[in-house]
Amino acid sequence: MTDPQTTLTERELAIIEFEATWFTLDQDRHDAIRARFACSVEDYNLELNRVIDHPAALFADPLVVRRLRRNRERRRRALIDGAAAGEQA
């Protein structure tokens, strides 16, 4: 029996799958998010960040989850580095 804390919902799995394949769609990413998940892009991004931090996400698709985590970390570092550069000026 699996622990409910370590399993992902269908929606969470769909988010990971979408992140693996959205670039193959003939549709703008933001439009696809609104159509498929019925939420704003901002809400989707918040949910995506929660999903990729979930321990079971790595079992669902380790390559996609690691890529998303790396990209998020790069964006965070760029913001921090940009803010630090602004303080020095």
Secondary structure, 3 states (H helix, E strand, C coil): CCCHHHCCCHHHHHHHHHHHHHHHCCCCHHHHHHHHHCCCHHHHHHHHHHHHHCCCHHHHCHHHHHHHHHHHHHHHHHHHHHHHHHHHC
